[in-house]
């Protein structure tokens, strides 16, 4: 007795020494000697193994396509698509249309077919957002309603699975540090993620706990400013520049149908210390009518001017297109932010802190940040003007560095 369904042969790029050994063990297949000869000397170098796997897969695909015997290629990814994407790019078979229907990737689920509005907070964690809203009967279309009625999925134990990184522990430690010595060690990880430069051990930081993907294209428009503030403890996890009427075909910020124009309010979201948060609140008094702000810590201490300025959700991305109503696909909603903050703080521990032994200095540093830092979001409502959020942050840092009265008296002759 056997099965009669078609068996489709596929290509699975080698992505790691240990995963290859496991695959061989399960399949009871032998690895060709010429492959063994290459990978054995580099078995402890994950990047080298992955690069070799990509080169080998590209060569195999080119040979298959040149034979004229196959109509196409079938890949197996085991939910690790990076190598397959790179193979297709090198084969010239990967194309991307810069025009996105919406600023965020659409879900294929039929229940979400009409969905066209989401909070900005999950911009880098769309799978998490989909999971936490999967029980909703209806999804926002046209406008974001009262988010206090539909419940976001709570962070139960089973949900913590979705907080795990898709990168192995060993790789994360190489990126984020085998050992942290201070809060500044954490600042450096954020800076290296933005700069793309390798750390002191030669490893690039390609992800953060809040983002498993490469930086969004529009982040390049803010790169220098982001680098400057992250070096000083403004640990950014989400941002967007202000945009005033760019064509919808723009390769960096464009989305939606042809012939339209897109708009954005400047947005900045970050973790920072209580001391910095208190200085920020002093500075924000000068910007009270222009900037919406929301600060919250893990204990739920909650400071915002949003209810007074904007009782409804604040649209921060919108587009105008021929023959259509205005589309507002991204909002900043104070109620949703309180659901997001639970997840954002949990990621410090679940993805980063638990890489280290309990009571270790590294674990203690991450735990301190989790327990004491604030999560902050800022929106500059005057999108036609220059983004004022960088000035807000600069004024805050200047206030922090200003000598106190006691210091001035000590320095006086």
Protein Blocks (a to p, Z undefined) as FASTA:
>chain_A
ZZfbdcdddddddfbfklmmmmmmmnopacdfklmmmmmmmmmmmklmmmmmmmmmmmmm
mmmmmnopagbdcddekhpaklmmmmmmmnopaccdfbafbfbdcdfbfklmmgcbdcfk
lmmmmmlmmmmmmmpmbdcehiacdfklpccddddfklmmmmpcfbdfklmmmmnopbdf
bfklmmmmmmmmmnopacfkopacfbdfklcbdcdfklmmmmmmmmmmmmnopacfbdcd
ddehiafklmklggcjehiacdddddddddddfklmmmmmmmmmmmmmmmccddddfkop
acdfklmmmmpacdfbdcddehiacddfbccdfklmmmmmmmmmmmmmmmmmmmpcehia
klmmmmmmmmmmccdddddfblmbccfklmmmmmmmmmmmpccfklmmmmpZZ
